[in-house]
Amino acid sequence: MVSQILFLLLTLAAIALFTVNSRKIIRNIRLGKAINHYDQPQKRLMTMLRVAFGQSKMVVRPIPAFLHFFVYVGFVIINIEVLEIMIDGLFGTHRIFHGMGGLYDFLIGSFEILALTVWLSCAIFLVRRNILKLKRFRGVEMTSWPKSDANYILITEILLMSAFLLMNAADAKLQSLGAGHYVSAGSFPVSQFLINILPNTENSLIILERGCWWFHIIGILAFLNYLPYSKHFHILFAFPNTYFSNLEPKGEFTNMASVTNEVKAMLDPSFVPAETEPGKFGAKDVTDLNWVNLMNAYTCTECGRCTSVCPANITGKLLSPRKIMMDTRDRVAEVGKNIDIHGVDHQDGKSLLDDYISREEIWACTSCNACVEACPVNIDPLQIIMELRRFAVMEESQAPASINAMMGNIENNQAPWKYSPADRFNWAEEN
């Protein structure tokens, strides 16, 4: 009973802590402005099934897609086994589902094969990051924490899969010894090769099997509570993020409601805008962005696919779309902490623009949408960049000289060039 009570307390504490931290993140996301992304539910559902469940955008890079598939499928399917662990832990049973017979043997055998593929895939990912040092895993934004975060998760996965296989190997040997409480059940196509390196005494095997069992379940509960502090929160957020992603054609920009209202008021003096408070043009801080932008930031996997295809970054400009998302997440997390400590109305004197993202970064963007196309979970860094630009231009009247010249030409000449409209067809007359 002591172990059952301990198991129950650990489980409840882990779930409670995860709930508290998750609610803070959801609160932070809701700091963003409202936006209607609840339309076209069928199309959104299909997008989520294709992109999040089907991993459709991963296949652009076949090798990591192949490895990620095993980690993804293994993580999802092997955790079905956690259901049995939970029941055994609460009621003091052992392999409660063994009565399923041949189906149970098939499931345990499949779990072992998947565990091996997860182990190998994570090992290869570690080599790619730390020995081969692929370029897209580097950058000014990839400081010690982002690098360590990725390694922690990969090492944790390897340890959890190792514990699972060692637990099964010890269990299989105890079954062969006829140890009490260890029912004869399960198929062990992988862990059978570990049996010969295990001790031969029953007590030692029980200690090993129970130790791996506890390590496995505590590791899963610890992993669950690590997610809110890690980029790997995308394991959960990838699904709502793809569901609520932008369905409009890439490159199609929305009209700002505040600007539209001003134009309508000029054309029709009797027009009364729906909003009562004066609107702000663009965004200076995270609270000026919409909630989908903020959810994008929490969903970022930091994989670097966006930055690796960004033409500005490739040509040596300061811009990195990955950094835009990481900075947004860091800033909204900071705002959330300020709310927890000082209250909702606290102002720390900082903002996303200038304190986190520089002017040079936002004006280096070519708005080509390459980053949006490359993201495996439909994150849109361009929307954030454009909102920051809108604020700089429309609220502060600050833009690079070349941009100001272009806008002046559009105002005076109805075209981006300095030529008078009357001279626009001179080239044709000369020919």
N, C-alpha and C positions, 0 to 999 in steps of 0.2 A: 504493500500500500504506500510505502514511503516514496518509491520511485514513481508511482502513478500520480501522487499528489504533487511531487516535484515537477513532473512532466506537465501537468495541468497548469501549475503556476507559471512555468516558463512560457508555455504557449499563450496563456492569457496576457502575460506581460508583454510578449513580443507583438501580439496583435494590437494591444492598446497603444504601445509606443508607435507602431507603424501608422495607426489611425490618426494619432495626434499630429505626426509629421506630415502625413498626406493631406490632412485638412488645412494645414498651414500653406502648403503648396497650392491647393485649390483656392484658398483665400487670396494668395498672391496673384494667381491668374485672374481672379475676378476683379482685381484692381484695374484691369484694362477696360476700355470703353466697350459698350455693347455693339455687336455686329450680328446681323441675321445670317447665320450659316446653318439654319435648320431647314432650308428649302431642299427640294429634290431628294427626299430621303432614299429613294431606290437607287439613284445614281451615286449618292454618297456611300451607301452600303456596298455597292459593287466596287467602288474605289477602294474602300477599306479591305474588302476580301481580296482584291487583286494585289494591292500594294503592300498592306501589312501582313495579311495571312499568306498570300501567295508569293511574297518577296520578289515581285515582278521587276523592280528596278535594280535589284542586286545583280542580276545576270549580266549587266554591262561589263562587269569585271568577273569573269568566270571562276577564277581560282578562289578569291575570297568568298564569292557567292556559294561555291561548292562547300567550303569549310563552314561558313556561317549557317548553311542549311542543316548540317549535322548538329551544330550547337543548338540551333533554334528548335529543331524537331526533338532532339535528345532532351533538351531542357523541359519542353512541354510534356512529352510522353513519360519520361522517367519520373516526373513529379506526380504522375498518377499513383505511383508506388507510395507517395507520401500519405495518401489516404489510408493505406493499410498500416503504415507506421503510426499515424495518429490514433487509429482505433486500438492497435496493440498497446500503445503507450498509455491510453486512458483506461483500458480494461484489463491490462496485464496479460493479454493473450500473445500468441506468437504465430505469425503468418495466418491471420484470421480467414483469409480468402483461399486457403489451401484446398478447401472442399470443392473448388471449381475444377479440380482434376487436370486433365490435359490442357485446358485453356490457361490455367494458372501456370503450368510449366512453360507454355508458349510465351506468355507475357513476361515472366521472369527472364527467360532466355533472350527475348527481344530487348528487354531493358539492359541486359548485360552487353549485348552487341552495340546498342546505342551509347552506353556509357563509355565503351572503348573508343567509338568514333568521336565522342565529345572530348575525351582525354587527348586523343591525337590531334584533333583540330585546334584545341586550346594551346597545345605545345607548339604547333606550327605557327599560330598567331603570335606567341611569345617570341619565337625566333624571328619572325618578320619585323616585329617592333623593336627588339633589343639587339639583335645580331645583324640582320640585313639592314635595319634602320631605314625603311622606306621613306621617301621624301615627304609623302602626304601626311605622315605622322609627326612631322616637325613643323616649326613655325614659331613666331614670337609669342603667340597665344598658348602654345603647348609648353607651359611651365612644368615644374616638377610635379605639381599635383595632378594635372590631367594625364601625364605619363604614368604616374604611380597608380592612379585610379584604374586605368585599363589593365595594368599588370596585376593589381590586387584581385580583380574579378577573374582573370584568366587563371591565376594560381589557385584561387578559391574553388573554381570549377574543377580543376585537376585534383585538388585534395578531396572534394566531395565525391567525385567519381572513383577515386582510389579507395576511399572509405567504404563506398557501396560495394565495390568488387571484393575487398578484403572481408567485409561483413558476410557476404554470400559464400566466400571460400571457407571461412570458419564455420558457418552454418552447415555447409555441405559436409564438412569433416565431422562435425558433431552428430549429424544425422547418421553418417556411416558408423560412428561409434555407439549409436543407440542411446545417446544422452537424453535424459528426461526433458520434457518441455519442447524439444526440437523435433517437430513432426517431419515425416519424410515428405517433402514437397519441393517443387521448383526444378528448373533445368538451369545448368550452370556452364554454358559453352565457353565462357571466358575465364571465370574465376576458378574453374577446375585446374587450370594451369598454375594457380598459386597455392594449391593445397599442399604440395610437397615442401614448400618453404615455411609452413606453419608448424607450431609446436605440436607435440603428439599427446600431451596430457589434456584431459577434459577441462580441468579448472582453468588452464592457460587459454584454451580455446574459447571458453565462455567469457573470460575477461576481454579477450580480443574482440569477440563478436559483439558483446555489449558495449565496449568502448567505441567501436566503429559505428554502432547503431546510434549511440548518444552523440557522437561527433557529427554524424550525418544530419540528424534532426536539428541539433543546435546550430550547425553550420547553415542550414536552410533558413532558420528563424533569424540568425544574424544577417544573412544575405538579404532577407526581406527588409530588415531595418536599415541596411546600408544603402538600399536603392534611393531613398529620398535625398541622400547626400551625394549621389553619384550620377554620372552621365547615363548609367544603365537604367535609369528610371524610364528610358524609352521602351524597355521591355513591356511596361504597362501603358505608357502614353502613346506609343506608336499607333494604336488602334483608334482611340478618339481623335488623334491628330490627323490621321489620314481621312477619317470620316468627315471632319470639319474643315478639311483643306479647301483651298480656292478652286472652284469648278470652272471659272471663266477662262477663256483662252489666254495663254501666257503672253504677256506684253500688253494686255488690255488694262489700262488704268481706270480707276473709278473717279467720278467727279466728286469733289468735296461738297458735302451737304451745305456747309457754311457759305461756300462760294456760290453754289447754285441758288441759295436763298437770296443772296445779294443781287444776283443777276435778275431773278424773278421780281424782286422788289423794285429794281430800276425800270423794268419793262412794264410792271403793273403796280402803281402806287398803292392799290388796295390790298395787295398780297401781304398776308401775315404769316411769317414763318412759324413752324411748329415748335421750335426750340425757343425758350424764353430767355435763356442765358446766352450772352455773346459767345460764339464758338471760337475756338483757337485753330489757327491754320497749322496743320502738320503736328509734329511731336517733338518735344524737347526732352521729356522724361518718359519713363515706362508707363506712367499712368495716362499718358496721352495716346498710347498705342491701344489697339483693340485686344480683347482677351485671347483671340486666336494667335496673334503675334506672340503673346506671352507664353501660351501653351507650346508654340513652336520652339521657344527658347528652352523650355524644360524638356522637350523631346529630343533636342539635338544629341546625336550620337558621337559627335566630335570625330567622325571618321575621316574628314578632310576631303571628301569627294567634291564638295562645292568649291573649295579653295583650289584644288588641283586642276579644275577646268576654267577657273576665273581668268579671263584674258588680262585684266588689270594686274592680278597677282603674278601671272606668268611673265609679264613684261617688267616686273620689278617694282610695281606700285605698292603702296602701303596696305591697300585693301586686302582683307581676307574675310570672305563671307562667314567662315566658321567662327572667326573672332567676333563678328557682329552678333552672332547668336549667343556665344559664350558671355560676351559683355552684357547683353540684355538680360540673360539669366542671373548673372552676378548682381546686376543693379536691382532687379526686382526682388531678389533674395535679401539684399541690403535694406530696401524699403520695407519689406516684411518684418525684418528684425527690428527696425526702428519703430514699427507699429506695436510690436510685442513689448518693447521696452518703454517707449515714450507716449504711445497712443496714436490714434489715427491722424491727428492734425499736425504731427511733428514734421518739421522741415529741416533737413540736414544741410541745406545749401548746395547740394550736389545735383547733377542731372546726367542722364544717359549721354546726351550730346556734350562734348568737351571733356567731361570728367572720365568718361569711359571710351567713347567713340569720337575720334578727331574729325575736324572738317576735311582734312586731307583724305581721309578714308572714304567719306560719303561722296566726295566729288571725283574720286578715282573710278567709281562704278560706271560702266558703260550701259547699264540697264539691259543687258543682252539676255538675261534669264538663264544663262548656262548653269548657275548655281541651283536654281529652282528645278531645272530639268534633272540635274545630277543627284539631288538628295533622295536617298532611298525611302524616306518617310514623309515626303511632300512638304518639307519646311520651305518657307519663302523669305529668305533674308532681304530680297529686293524691296518688299513692302516696307520693311523697317527703314531701309536706306532712303526710300522715296519720301517717307513721312518726315524724317530728319531734314531732308533737303527742303521740303515744303516749308517747314518752320523757319529754316535759315533764310529763305528767299522772301516768304510772305509775311513773316512776323518781324524779322530783323533786317530785312533788305540787305542781306549779306550773301554774296555769291562771288565766285571767281570773275576776274575782269572779262574773260572770254564769254562767260555766260551772260553777264550784264550787257555786253556788246550785242550778243545774239538777240536778247530780249528787247533791247532798244531798237534793233533793226526790224524785228517783227512788229513792234509798235508803230514805227515810222514808215517802214517800207513794205509791210505785210509779207515779209519773207526773212529768213535768217541772214541774208546777205546785205551788204551795205548799198547795193545799187537801187536806184529809184525804180518804182514800178514802170515808169514810162520808158526806161532803158532796158527792160527785161528781155526784149526780143532783138536787141541790137546784133547779137551774135548771128541770128538767122539772116538778117539783112546783109551782113558782111559776106555771107556765103552765097 
